[in-house]
């Protein structure tokens, strides 16, 4: 294959070749490089990015692979306006334009939708890794009209790579510090004129980087093994059938907590080591086995429209353990085991962009079942210490064990009536909950655009959604005297069940104006919706005798022995949240198409925001007032010379929260939302040139994330400092484009930062910060193509 300048430029194995939804391409015989628009499908049909009236960042599959972007959270540092890139499988820190859902139970859903080839993937422990992709599109703002459920803050759409029509393949191997090993590859095999198959897979492993001074191996290790088979058949006239099947097995150490010696009043000494040293008595675990099958059928109708059917099935098995207290003592260990099955079906009718009126019409249905086991295991003396510190401080200077509590405290706290203390086996309190969620829903939608003239286009979209959830909880009384003091105030005598249906009509209106060949402006207003859900450790008593005042409620609970059953209680539920968003945007292609500029200014209001608050160690989710946000996002790609290009993405953000009940948060009103840095940026500078050995490319990446809060209370002790991260990449591609050899340095300066923080608790739990960053990683990789 002859090697042209276009081939070399578009085959760059560097980040800047695709970030910001633009790529570099040079036509054969052209005298200067120009920016070529990327085709995206953010509106469910292929369009040039310049024509899409929304903020979209796109990444090619090569960018994902060569920049080691394995998890969807890895995209956040390169997409200003999105944050919360923790190392676990949870969604509770993910924030888009300042809005996140910090609930982590199985009865709730995230506000950011993740999709693979059009199939919903947003479930803790069940979201697959990114590999062998054609592209990834990140869309910010409400996307409910087209993407559907639980996309109130945005959506990430992953598009897998399809097989080619000739035998071809590639394999990439890499190695780096901390025992990093990487293997990724794909093979296209035509099996006839109308049938082709692609095999692909990925292996990634690295050792831990956080020393556990309590003993055991370094924490932070991970391993991923995944494989995918994609089959495409087009032997039926005007019809293409694509079948994708994949399996993934991954394991890591889960969230790593580092406790700080603050003034919480606990009597456990908290040793503190260096930044990357912790004292964890329990090694964490974050393990998933995930399987997906996706069947896509596309049929071109005689009218020019395309009828599509997308059928998805997902199954997963997830296991999680964390040392929540972050100390060398068995104080608080959290467990979760979860299995789930998910089925979805969507039909779409899409126009062919041939006339002034274009449309996407569709209907979808989903069904999901989740079985989850939760457990909190706590040291009884720790709980007694917390009880005393919180409730009975007067008259006792210090306290060590439960059996040292005064008898009057035992009688009042536990109803002992003069009986002495009896420890549970192992002196550990285990509070467990078994939950089953059966969810289903359907929706119908329409999105249209109409050319009002040569330069003006009006877009209108609407979706009706209905979600039904049945949720049962069985949380038996623990075999310990300290039950009811840590995770929940009451227990269940058998399973209790809640059932609720939520419905919503959401819409979107856009106006696009082509100002010139170089400038396009747009304005949009959109509403979004996220369905309600259920708590897994708080209950709503339905017995009228329970009353409404505290005295009658305490009396009722005492009579019931602090147990509820299916006849007098149900799981606590919270309602849907809604968002109204306004956006103004500008898309420019300047300097003879050597500068691409995309800008968006936005303002939104969330009503009845779903937020989790800690009451004891339990996370109680409630609808609490509203969140307001406004900001500006800009990304630009500039071909400074034929050999030098610059990408820059910037985001300014201002958020404010109001409306939290005083009993849940006395100091929340007027605070900033968690994980909402006021400023963040990503900058990539790439230099490339031909040499006698082939094309050499050097890329420098710099990402900045401003300081941000870890919680809605804006607790100073666990505020996350601003961070500056530098990466450097060097690549050499052979003259015949058959191989590329690369060197890289990630976190070049060894920047030290944390991913989250938990404030000290009134019930005796120390403040913690989580997941110390990995230091500088030097590595090499080699790609071979045939």
C-alpha atoms as one frame of an Amber mdcrd trajectory, in Angstrom:
protein
   0.000   0.000   0.000   1.558   3.329  -0.976   2.077   5.695   1.936   0.683
   9.176   1.405   0.883  12.167   3.704  -2.799  11.655   4.443  -2.177   8.086
   5.569   0.556   9.129   7.942  -1.370  12.019   9.432  -4.606  10.132   9.973
  -2.810   7.059  11.364  -1.063   9.003  14.112  -1.039   7.029  17.313  -1.309
  10.122  19.493  -4.029  11.768  21.515  -4.266  15.041  19.634  -5.249  13.330
  16.407  -8.818  12.891  17.589  -9.683  14.691  20.797 -12.133  17.554  20.611
 -14.159  15.890  17.866 -11.803  16.823  15.057  -9.082  14.924  13.191  -6.259
  16.016  10.901  -6.555  14.951   7.295  -4.854  16.096   4.098  -6.231  15.337
   0.673  -3.863  13.768  -1.833  -2.021  16.526  -3.614  -3.163  19.267  -1.210
  -0.597  21.861  -0.288  -1.504  22.283   3.389  -3.131  20.280   6.159  -6.745
  21.039   6.976  -9.156  19.969   9.640 -11.716  17.461   8.475 -15.007  17.210
  10.317 -15.721  14.052  12.247 -19.015  12.323  11.559 -20.923  11.752  14.802
 -24.241  10.135  15.648 -25.212  12.167  18.723 -28.650  12.733  17.144 -29.003
   9.059  16.119 -28.037   9.723  12.510 -24.718  10.413  10.845 -23.973  14.152
  10.781 -21.001  16.441  10.656 -20.080  17.719  14.097 -20.395  21.283  12.813
 -24.102  20.695  12.141 -24.968  19.161  15.524 -26.557  21.732  17.887 -25.040
  20.413  21.113 -21.705  20.128  22.906 -19.975  16.932  21.757 -16.446  15.665
  22.358 -15.378  12.668  20.269 -12.410  10.317  20.565 -11.277   7.830  17.950
 -10.553   4.221  18.835  -6.855   4.877  18.249  -6.929   7.641  20.838  -8.598
   5.361  23.371  -6.067   2.585  22.813  -2.851   4.527  22.630  -3.636   6.845
  25.524  -4.491   3.919  27.827  -8.117   5.020  28.233  -9.632   1.770  29.449
 -12.482   2.852  31.748 -15.088   5.411  30.693 -13.968   7.587  33.626 -10.539
   7.895  31.974 -12.183  10.229  29.452 -13.000  12.827  32.110  -9.571  14.432
  32.422  -9.634  15.093  28.662 -13.232  16.352  28.667 -13.442  19.524  30.763
 -16.844  19.861  32.380 -16.951  16.210  33.535 -15.199  14.988  36.681 -15.189
  12.195  39.243 -12.661   9.770  37.729 -12.462   7.399  40.731 -10.864   3.975
  40.307 -13.855   1.862  41.376 -16.920   0.685  39.442 -19.345   3.098  41.104
 -21.073   6.092  39.503 -21.550   8.038  42.742 -18.765  10.552  42.098 -19.443
  11.120  38.380 -20.353  14.775  37.811 -21.381  16.371  34.514 -21.436  20.171
  34.571 -21.610  19.987  38.361 -24.465  17.504  38.784 -23.927  14.034  40.190
 -25.987  11.345  41.874 -24.022  10.206  44.919 -26.395   7.377  45.799 -24.759
   3.963  45.517 -27.558   1.527  46.363 -29.082  -0.888  43.854 -32.431   0.906
  43.951 -31.170   4.040  42.195 -29.696   4.950  38.813 -26.927   7.319  37.680
 -27.641  10.589  35.871 -25.027   9.879  33.156 -25.996   7.265  30.582 -23.347
   4.943  29.109 -24.186   3.161  25.842 -22.436   0.544  23.703 -23.762   0.376
  20.141 -27.005   1.914  21.379 -27.531  -0.397  24.382 -27.680   1.036  27.919
 -24.733   0.087  30.176 -25.022   2.303  33.291 -25.030  -0.071  36.232 -22.410
  -0.278  38.977 -20.201  -3.287  38.318 -21.699  -3.911  34.866 -20.244  -1.182
  32.617 -17.718  -2.724  30.191 -14.242  -1.401  29.513 -13.305   0.489  26.357
 -11.356  -1.364  23.690 -11.449  -1.965  19.932 -13.722   0.995  19.358 -14.413
   3.051  16.258 -15.066   6.135  18.385 -16.500   7.416  21.667 -18.820  10.419
  21.811 -19.307  12.406  25.023 -22.470  14.532  24.977 -23.132  16.996  27.818
 -26.497  18.276  28.989 -29.910  16.522  29.096 -30.162  13.814  26.432 -33.430
  12.135  27.346 -35.181  12.867  24.057 -32.964  10.532  22.032 -30.897   8.466
  24.463 -33.715   7.824  26.914 -33.648   6.873  30.577 -31.270   8.340  33.096
 -29.373  10.750  30.857 -30.386  13.906  32.704 -26.794  15.174  32.854 -25.391
  13.650  29.653 -24.459  10.510  27.748 -21.366   8.626  26.610 -21.833   6.594
  23.437 -19.265   3.911  22.572 -19.288   2.600  19.000 -17.504  -0.715  18.465
 -15.265  -1.405  15.495 -16.826  -3.484  12.717 -15.061  -6.057  10.501 -13.568
  -5.023   7.185 -13.954  -6.788   3.836 -10.369  -8.087   3.634  -8.203 -10.202
   5.901  -6.424  -7.702   8.123  -5.495  -7.230  11.721  -3.365  -5.538  14.294
  -1.753  -6.403  17.587  -0.387  -4.081  20.236   1.860  -5.038  23.130   3.139
  -2.813  25.883   4.963  -2.800  29.189   5.610  -0.202  31.847   6.465   0.497
  35.437   4.417  -0.959  38.301   4.394  -4.257  36.434   2.145  -2.879  33.681
   1.508  -5.283  30.800  -0.843  -4.673  27.867  -1.963  -6.755  24.905  -4.716
  -5.659  22.537  -5.538  -6.919  19.086  -8.105  -7.488  16.392  -8.511  -9.677
  13.312 -10.895  -9.202  10.367 -11.898 -12.397   8.547 -14.272 -12.308   5.568
 -16.168 -15.627   5.396 -17.692 -15.050   2.009 -18.979 -12.226  -0.107 -21.692
 -11.252   2.392 -20.277 -12.339   5.758 -17.366 -10.987   7.794 -16.216 -11.538
  11.375 -13.962  -9.513  13.641 -12.220 -11.037  16.659 -10.764  -8.667  19.225
  -9.495  -8.782  22.763  -7.630  -6.939  25.460  -5.441  -7.803  28.431  -4.242
  -5.237  30.923  -2.574  -5.700  34.290  -0.565  -3.601  36.706   0.664  -3.944
  40.281  -0.382  -1.828  43.213   1.203   1.548  43.990  -0.044   2.267  47.529
   1.935   0.686  50.367  -0.242  -0.923  53.028   1.627  -0.471  56.300  -0.844
  -2.810  58.004   0.655  -5.653  55.964   0.052  -7.415  52.678   0.750  -6.448
  49.056   0.647  -2.905  47.713  -2.888  -1.732  46.977  -4.215  -0.428  43.681
  -3.496  -3.482  41.526  -5.829  -4.349  38.671  -6.257  -6.869  35.866  -8.577
  -6.915  32.871  -9.240  -9.650  30.303 -11.870  -9.109  27.617 -12.810 -10.538
  24.236 -15.358  -9.652  21.571 -16.695 -11.286  18.404 -18.537  -9.100  15.892
 -20.262 -10.628  12.882 -21.732  -8.595  10.011 -23.981 -10.145   7.361 -25.358
  -8.141   4.410 -26.565 -10.929   2.135 -30.183  -9.756   2.404 -31.077  -6.976
   0.002 -30.874  -3.518   1.590 -30.307  -5.104   5.020 -27.294  -5.334   7.313
 -27.278  -7.630  10.344 -24.639  -7.142  13.045 -24.223  -9.503  15.993 -21.825
  -8.583  18.802 -20.951 -10.895  21.680 -18.408 -10.035  24.355 -17.183 -11.204
  27.742 -15.066  -9.383  30.295 -13.420 -10.434  33.551 -11.775  -7.720  35.607
 -10.468  -7.405  39.143  -8.972  -4.602  41.219  -8.492  -3.660  44.849 -11.461
  -1.321  44.947 -11.504   2.021  46.743  -8.463   2.665  48.947  -9.130   4.770
  52.057  -6.520   6.784  53.948  -7.640   7.967  57.393  -6.576  11.305  58.848
  -6.064  12.103  62.531  -8.698  14.813  63.001 -10.730  15.803  66.054 -13.631
  13.380  65.647 -13.369  12.241  69.268 -12.728   8.533  68.594 -10.344   6.683
  70.879  -8.550   4.712  68.197  -5.089   6.039  67.325  -4.855   6.833  63.619
  -1.310   6.368  62.339  -0.476   8.396  59.243   2.271   7.493  56.790   3.376
   9.250  53.639   1.010  10.267  50.871   1.026   6.830  49.209   0.983   4.790
  52.429  -2.157   3.568  54.180  -3.133   1.356  57.110  -5.922  -0.935  55.892
  -6.727  -4.064  57.908  -8.896  -5.356  55.033  -7.794  -5.548  51.405 -10.465
  -4.243  49.088 -12.001  -6.016  46.115 -13.756  -4.780  42.979 -14.408  -7.724
  40.652 -16.800  -8.111  37.720 -17.701 -10.703  35.140 -19.724  -9.082  32.354
 -21.356 -10.569  29.267 -23.109  -8.688  26.431 -24.960  -9.723  23.284 -26.170
  -7.002  20.880 -28.112  -7.705  17.680 -28.524  -4.766  15.277 -30.585  -5.009
  12.097 -30.676  -2.084   9.656 -32.954  -2.110   6.626 -33.015   0.623   3.972
 -36.569   1.328   2.877 -37.612   2.323  -0.626 -38.493   5.775   0.691 -34.851
   6.350   1.590 -35.384   6.001   5.336 -33.681   3.353   7.454 -35.501   1.060
   9.869 -33.299  -0.173  12.701 -33.800  -2.780  15.404 -31.366  -2.897  18.352
 -31.705  -5.827  20.748 -29.460  -6.026  23.787 -28.891  -8.538  26.566 -26.459
  -8.085  29.448 -25.561 -10.232  32.426 -23.087  -9.502  35.198 -21.727 -10.772
  38.486 -20.125  -8.177  40.761 -18.312  -8.435  44.093 -16.987  -5.536  46.155
 -15.214  -5.069  49.511 -13.754  -1.915  51.052 -12.086  -0.966  54.330 -14.335
   2.062  54.825 -12.621   3.375  57.971  -9.128   3.374  56.434  -7.473   2.363
  59.708  -5.507  -0.725  60.844  -8.458  -1.706  63.070 -11.527  -3.812  62.140
 -13.847  -0.848  62.563 -16.036  -0.656  59.460 -15.869  -2.981  56.427 -18.417
  -2.729  53.605 -19.418  -5.669  51.372 -21.531  -5.892  48.231 -22.322  -8.872
  45.998 -24.588  -8.356  43.006 -25.884 -10.270  40.013 -28.053  -8.826  37.294
 -29.682  -9.424  33.918 -30.768  -6.707  31.520 -32.747  -6.861  28.265 -33.649
  -4.008  25.936 -35.305  -3.576  22.561 -35.393  -0.419  20.462 -36.815   0.337
  17.028 -35.882   3.461  15.044 -36.987   4.972  11.770 -34.407   7.447  10.472
 -34.624   9.725   7.453 -31.781   9.993   4.944 -31.073  13.756   5.207 -32.204
  14.284   1.608 -34.818  16.983   2.146 -35.648  19.916   4.367 -37.436  17.680
   6.887 -35.467  14.991   8.694 -36.471  12.833  11.599 -35.746   9.994  13.973
 -38.804   8.151  15.301 -38.497   5.365  17.815 -39.828   3.153  20.570 -37.919
   1.260  23.262 -38.476  -1.220  26.078 -36.232  -2.562  28.832 -36.393  -5.095
  31.639 -33.831  -5.581  34.410 -33.456  -7.765  37.486 -30.879  -7.138  40.233
 -30.116  -9.358  43.216 -27.808  -7.652  45.696 -26.361  -8.466  49.096 -25.059
  -5.650  51.294 -23.250  -5.966  54.606 -21.565  -3.611  57.033 -19.292  -5.348
  59.542 -18.236  -3.246  62.522 -16.300  -3.664  65.732 -18.720  -3.558  68.662
 -16.390  -1.510  70.859 -16.136   1.060  68.083 -19.927   1.337  67.930 -20.217
   1.663  71.695 -17.552   4.347  71.635 -19.557   6.208  69.010 -22.776   5.856
  70.967 -21.159   7.316  74.042 -19.341  10.097  72.190 -22.524  11.166  70.436
 -25.119  10.765  73.183 -23.660  10.397  76.644 -20.582  12.573  76.913 -21.330
  14.037  80.331 -19.665  12.379  83.302 -17.263  10.009  81.533 -13.862  11.239
  80.400 -12.717   8.328  78.280 -14.033   5.014  77.097 -12.517   1.877  75.567
 -14.924  -1.079  75.467 -18.652  -1.835  75.464 -18.536  -3.610  78.828 -17.093
  -0.430  80.348 -20.283   1.509  79.606 -22.191   2.550  82.741 -25.198   0.344
  83.400 -27.618   3.250  82.987 -26.236   3.847  79.491 -26.652   0.147  78.631
 -30.191   0.213  79.897 -31.144   3.370  77.997 -29.308   2.541  74.779 -30.097
  -1.151  74.470 -32.941  -1.830  76.932 -30.784  -4.150  79.024 -32.804  -3.542
  82.230 -29.800  -4.283  84.431 -28.377  -7.177  82.388 -24.584  -7.190  81.788
 -23.014  -6.734  78.344 -22.671  -9.758  76.054 -20.380  -9.518  73.016 -21.268
 -10.963  69.631 -19.005 -13.696  68.253 -15.675 -12.134  67.331 -16.879  -8.843
  68.851 -18.156  -7.899  65.374 -21.569  -6.556  64.425 -22.754  -7.609  60.977
 -25.732  -5.764  59.501 -26.965  -7.381  56.292 -29.522  -6.604  53.624 -30.764
  -8.786  50.775 -32.426  -6.796  48.003 -34.178  -7.705  44.761 -34.997  -5.136
  42.109 -37.320  -5.872  39.190 -37.376  -2.905  36.816 -39.037  -2.337  33.476
 -39.986   0.583  31.296 -40.833   1.809  27.857 -40.712   4.986  25.842 -41.596
   6.511  22.499 -39.756   9.424  20.951 -39.486  11.681  17.941 -36.763  14.120
  16.972 -37.163  16.279  13.874 -35.247  19.016  12.097 -36.712  21.296   9.456
 -34.807  23.734   7.242 -36.661  27.024   7.520 -34.386  28.437   4.846 -30.949
  27.963   3.375 -29.290  29.025   6.625 -31.778  28.272   9.409 -32.851  24.942
  10.866 -35.422  24.313  13.576 -35.218  21.149  15.674 -37.988  19.742  17.853
 -37.918  16.553  19.901 -40.117  14.872  22.475 -40.084  11.605  24.447 -42.602
   9.930  26.709 -41.030   7.590  29.270 -42.556   5.256  31.844 -40.476   3.384
  34.438 -41.811   0.766  36.846 -39.748  -0.499  39.773 -40.440  -3.248  42.274
 -37.911  -3.364  45.095 -37.771  -5.731  48.067 -35.480  -5.602  51.102 -34.855
  -8.283  53.709 -32.627  -6.990  56.503 -32.775  -9.302  59.547 -31.833  -8.172
  63.032 -28.091  -8.776  63.494 -26.827 -11.203  66.097 -25.393  -8.434  68.255
 -26.468  -6.022  70.972 -25.270  -3.046  68.931 -27.751  -3.597  66.095 -29.555
  -0.442  65.052 -26.771   1.967  65.876 -24.749   2.065  62.708 -26.431   1.424
  59.340 -30.147   1.512  60.120 -32.615   2.331  62.854 -34.912  -0.657  62.301
 -34.827  -4.102  60.687 -37.237  -6.309  58.780 -39.021  -9.483  59.814 -38.937
 -11.027  56.364 -38.838  -9.179  53.046 -40.745  -5.925  52.576 -41.612  -4.653
  49.119 -42.219  -1.350  47.377 -43.604  -0.779  43.888 -43.906   2.497  42.026
 -44.280   3.850  38.502 -42.781   7.122  37.295 -43.607   8.773  33.972 -42.265
  11.823  32.198 -42.526  13.876  29.041 -39.210  15.485  28.132 -38.387  17.593
  25.120 -35.807  19.566  23.235 -35.981  22.548  20.884 -33.036  23.873  18.884
 -32.446  26.658  16.419 -29.363  26.496  14.215 -28.170  29.429  12.150 -25.414
  29.210   9.548 -23.852  32.667   9.757 -21.284  32.021   7.030 -19.252  29.201
   5.557 -17.030  29.499   8.620 -19.522  30.133  11.454 -22.551  28.263  12.754
 -24.490  29.254  15.876 -27.187  27.405  17.767 -29.524  27.816  20.721 -31.297
  25.031  22.568 -33.636  24.437  25.455 -34.059  20.922  26.820 -35.640  19.098
  29.709 -34.366  15.876  31.226 -35.592  13.232  33.637 -34.168  10.547  35.884
 -36.533   7.988  37.345 -37.145   7.664  41.057 -35.998   4.711  43.126 -35.697
   3.051  46.523 -33.311   3.110  49.464 -31.896  -0.190  50.613 -31.519   0.604
  54.329 -34.340   2.972  55.237 -38.020   2.138  55.501 -41.364   3.917  55.365
 -43.761   2.756  58.089 -47.305   2.502  56.697 -49.073   1.662  59.975 -51.231
   4.698  60.956 -50.395   4.022  64.602 -46.815   5.039  63.870 -47.961   8.665
  64.033 -46.194  11.789  62.937 -44.414  13.001  66.077 -41.161  11.624  67.417
 -42.585  10.387  70.728 -45.279   8.223  69.129 -42.821   6.877  66.574 -40.307
   5.870  69.253 -43.100   4.224  71.258 -44.313   2.310  68.183 -40.797   1.112
  67.331 -40.185   0.038  70.912 -43.390  -2.011  70.896 -42.367  -3.644  67.607
 -38.866  -4.399  68.847 -37.496  -2.102  66.137 -38.614  -4.557  63.463 -41.020
  -3.962  60.581 -42.673  -6.413  58.226 -44.562  -6.512  54.940 -47.780  -5.573
  56.701 -46.609  -2.290  58.175 -43.680  -0.971  56.140 -42.131  -0.619  52.706
 -38.689   0.475  51.448 -38.309   4.256  51.447 -38.614   5.675  47.959 -37.555
   8.902  46.327 -39.142  10.545  43.318 -37.782  11.469  39.916 -35.559  14.485
  39.359 -36.028  16.927  36.488 -33.717  19.359  34.754 -34.321  22.400  32.568
 -31.281  23.428  30.528 -30.486  26.315  28.175 -27.475  26.338  25.862 -25.972
  28.759  23.336 -23.243  27.485  21.063 -20.873  28.554  18.328 -18.943  26.335
  15.917 -16.287  27.951  13.772 -13.846  26.724  11.130 -11.331  29.535  10.564
  -7.946  30.305   8.980  -8.642  28.331   5.802 -10.003  25.471   7.926  -6.864
  25.211  10.028  -8.623  26.275  13.228 -11.716  24.519  14.576 -13.429  26.234
  17.477 -16.451  24.940  19.411 -17.956  26.915  22.294 -21.040  26.402  24.455
 -22.503  28.548  27.239 -25.123  26.852  29.408 -27.428  27.349  32.350 -29.549
  24.733  34.079 -31.827  24.105  37.046 -32.376  20.692  38.627 -35.536  20.248
  40.705 -36.000  17.531  43.332 -32.354  16.533  43.004 -31.649  13.011  44.264
 -28.877  13.166  46.872 -27.608  10.678  49.450 -26.837  11.863  52.989 -25.082
   9.840  55.673 -27.204   9.149  58.732 -24.882   7.057  60.837 -23.132   4.894
  58.260 -26.237   4.590  56.088 -26.555   6.608  52.897 -30.155   7.875  52.810
 -31.287   9.202  49.408 -33.873  11.963  49.290 -35.224  14.567  46.853 -33.766
  17.816  48.185 -34.497  21.155  46.591 -32.633  22.285  43.538 -29.230  22.783
  41.979 -28.394  25.680  39.699 -25.400  25.822  37.415 -23.958  27.905  34.647
 -20.763  27.768  32.701 -18.781  28.022  29.508 -16.971  25.284  27.598 -14.551
  25.852  24.735 -12.498  23.412  22.713 -10.220  24.282  19.823  -7.976  22.452
  17.367  -5.384  24.560  15.588  -2.984  23.387  12.909  -0.206  25.848  13.710
   1.920  24.469  10.868   1.738  21.396   8.671   3.768  19.600  11.356   2.458
  21.138  14.578  -1.077  21.085  15.955  -2.615  22.219  19.216  -5.751  21.016
  20.981  -7.170  22.856  23.977 -10.342  22.285  25.961 -11.466  24.674  28.716
 -14.440  24.680  31.097 -15.639  27.299  33.580 -18.351  26.223  36.025 -20.394
  27.864  38.772 -22.895  25.820  40.819 -25.120  26.421  43.828 -27.304  24.080
  45.847 -30.346  24.991  47.959 -33.125  23.125  49.713 -31.560  20.396  51.876
 -33.651  19.495  54.950 -31.959  20.698  58.129 -32.104  17.220  59.676 -29.979
  15.891  56.803 -27.628  18.829  56.233 -27.722  22.046  58.218 -24.940  23.728
  56.238 -25.670  22.729  52.624 -27.695  25.708  51.405 -25.655  27.993  49.168
 -22.832  25.472  48.776 -21.191  24.332  45.569 -22.054  20.911  44.203 -19.528
  18.151  44.847 -16.961  17.347  42.131 -17.515  20.698  40.417 -14.189  22.453
  39.847 -14.592  26.097  38.882 -12.031  25.653  36.095 -10.578  22.674  34.268
  -8.628  22.282  31.053  -6.891  19.832  28.753  -4.101  20.825  26.353  -2.314
  18.650  23.809   0.541  19.806  21.561   1.692  17.415  18.843   4.670  17.693
  16.510   5.156  15.253  13.627   7.514  15.020  10.686   8.865  12.518   8.189
  12.329  11.086   8.769  14.443   8.500   7.023  13.003   5.871   9.396   9.374
   6.883   8.972   7.051   9.365  10.658   8.088  10.618  14.072   5.475  12.139
  16.393   5.921  13.761  19.781   2.929  14.731  21.916   2.770  16.577  25.205
  -0.466  16.469  27.219  -1.358  18.725  30.139  -4.573  18.491  32.137  -5.594
  20.818  34.951  -8.415  20.231  37.410  -9.184  23.004  39.868  -9.905  22.443
  43.533 -13.249  20.846  44.284 -15.355  19.637  47.157 -15.897  15.970  47.968
 -19.327  16.470  49.506 -22.352  18.705  49.468 -21.433  19.992  52.926 -18.241
  21.493  51.398 -16.138  20.042  54.211 -12.734  21.748  54.267 -10.897  18.748
  55.741 -11.594  16.607  52.670 -11.469  19.270  49.968  -9.594  18.061  46.881
  -6.667  20.255  45.886  -6.077  21.445  42.324  -3.929  19.111  40.262  -1.653
  19.427  37.239  -0.903  16.266  35.277   1.606  16.039  32.415   1.965  13.152
  29.953   4.545  12.754  27.198   4.332  10.394  24.217   6.805   9.617  21.415
   6.002   7.403  18.430   7.767   6.254  15.265   5.728   4.747  12.399   7.421
   2.749   9.640   7.368   4.049   6.026   4.969   1.259   4.992   2.701   1.904
   8.001   3.047  -1.711   9.187   4.358  -0.925  12.673   4.550   1.827  15.256
   6.900   1.887  18.220   6.211   4.232  21.107   7.506   5.497  24.438   5.383
   7.285  27.024   5.565   8.911  30.425   2.293   9.358  32.315   2.044  11.742
  35.283   5.513  12.912  34.365   6.005  15.076  37.469   4.507  12.556  39.895
   1.591  14.807  40.882   0.004  13.684  44.162  -3.753  13.937  44.545  -6.784
  12.082  45.877 -10.012  11.167  44.103 -12.572  11.642  46.895 -12.939  12.364
  50.589 -15.300  11.514  53.452 -15.706  13.882  56.382 -15.356  12.652  59.940
 -18.615  11.267  61.330 -20.337  12.192  64.576 -20.541   8.523  65.430 -16.777
   8.121  65.780 -15.518   7.559  62.202 -12.380   9.446  61.113 -12.083  11.620
  58.027 -10.648   9.839  54.989  -9.440  10.551  51.491  -9.462   7.873  48.813
  -7.295   6.454  46.056  -3.906   8.212  46.131  -2.812   8.889  42.547  -0.285
   6.675  40.832   3.139   8.239  40.412   5.098   8.609  37.181   4.722   5.618
  34.840   7.254   5.045  32.066   6.333   2.558  29.392   6.814   1.293  25.853
   4.436  -0.099  23.253   4.664  -1.696  19.838   1.868  -1.969  17.278   1.991
  -4.288  14.276  -0.564  -4.115  11.437  -1.099  -6.447   8.514
